[in-house]
Structure formats: structure tokens, C-alpha cells
Amino acid sequence: MSNHTAVITGSTAGLGAAFARQLAAQGYDLVLVARDGDRLRMQAESMSSQYGVGTSVIVADLVTDDGVAAVQERLADRAHPVHLLVNNAGHGLATDFIDSDLEDERKLLRLHVQTTLELSHTAATAMARRRGGRIINVASVAGYTPTGTYSAAKSWVINFSKGLHSQLRSRGVTVTALVPGLVRTEFHQRSGITVKAAKRWMWLDADDVVREALTANAQGAAICVPARSYQMLTAGLRFMPDSMVQWAVDKRTRDSAAAGSAAPGAEYGSSADGTAEPTTEAINTVDAYKAAKAKSASKASKGRATPPPPPA
């Protein structure tokens, strides 16, 4: 058995599976959490046989109180302390807010916000008591754009993680928000989400994303945005006026509606692995935004122009 144990939610696919592989390769014992019991047990057996680490599973639906409580019980176990928690479980919705079932919207917030809060609280309390531990909360570049419930939830994850990092670093606990863009996983297909107009460079490899996340967390970073391209894009968004970002989102929404394509949320606003749209649009349409503002100002100016004097 290893001296270190990691709990990973949503471990059977995508980023969660990449976290499991890389942490097992580092010698961590694993506590794997997911809803699909058969798939979870197969993963545990594979990790144990391939890397020689101890594995256990918790079959849990993390949008339920009972499911969250099962993971909290493991996180609070003083006899078998957890050294790293990865809050990775997530899902998206392929519909706009008013087209979604209200219960589905509640479940999305329950999983991304309340569950992350509750598991982080239990883990952080135990880690602070031992004066050592690490937490990684998987967020998204979508958290920097106003594109619906998912982006709002991921914005909360980013700010929550940064605040918790500041509170806990003096107690030996590092909390890192992982903020990826588009990642090659099965998530979009499982959620019924279609990603359009994404260029090849926008897609990241899950193993690369996890490698950067673990490095940033080990180095004590509060936030990790993998890939230079996304670092530049998110930096641009943070310094842009809110009106400019909102304009880019509104423009994308109008263009999608005019083209008869899927709703914007189905294209880019609901990816648990992050998103590039409308981040790229926000960067690339700065000139268009300025031109539109100038045109509007010009029309207003003409409307206020002094009328010509009456004929003599």
C-alpha cells in the first residue's frame, strides 16, 4: 500500500481516467468514484494490475445526498487519510436554459457547485487538521464567458477554488482550479453536445491537461489553464470590458439562430471538459465590436446634429 491516497470523482472516463492513470503511475493508491459500478470495478482492477497500487471503489450518484455522503465518509476517515481530492465529475446540457427541464438544471448545479463545495469542505477540514493535502477542482474556460448555467457554475468553481486556496495555503493545503479548453474525451457525445467550428489547435489531449494540472497543484498554484493558446485567450477575456465579451456572445447567438444551427449552449456552453467558443470569438471580434460601437455612435451623433438655419 502507498503512503498516499487520491480520491477521484468521475474517474471512469475523460480527465478522470487520465488522473487515475497518472496518479497510479506516481504510486498513489486510488479511491475511484462513479455511477457505473461495472465500469468502475473494471477500472480499479486495471489500475491495480498495471501499476501495483491499492484501489477501492465507491459507486455513487453525486447529485444525491446519499452519494455525496458515501464519499464524504471516506474523505473523513482518520485511519486512512486522503492526500489528494480531484473533483472531476460533471455533465452538461445540450439545450438553452428555458428549453431545459428545471430538474436537469438543478442537477447540474447540484453536481458542479454543491457537491464540489461539500466534498471540498470535508476534505479540506481533514487536510487542515493534518496540515497537509491537495485539492484539484475541474472548472472550464467557459467559466469566463456568460453562456448559461454551466458557465455560471464553472465561474463559481474558479472563484471558490481561488478563495479556498488563499484560506488554506498557510495550513499546508493547496487548492487548484483546473481550467481547460476543449479536451478530446467522450464527454460531449455522452451529453448530446455538438461542438462546431472548433479548430484543431483548440483540442487538448487529456493526458497533457492532467499532467499540467498535477504539476501546477504540486507547485502550489491556485489556478491552472493548460496550453499557451488558452492562457492567452483567458487573459484577454479577463482584461476585456464586460460589454465587449457580452457583445461577442450575443453576436454568436444571433448568428447561430440566423443559420438555423443548434443553440449556442449546445455548441460551446455546456462542456465539462471546457470550451473555446465564444472565447475565440471574443478575441477575434474586438475590431468588429469597435466598428459596431463607432457606427452606433455615428448614427446617434447624426441624430443630434444641429438643423440647418431656416431660409431667410
Summary of the structure (lengths in Angstrom):
residues: 312
radius of gyration: 22.4
end to end distance: 101.2
largest distance: 101.2
contacts: 1068
relative contact order: 0.12
helix: 57%
strand: 12%
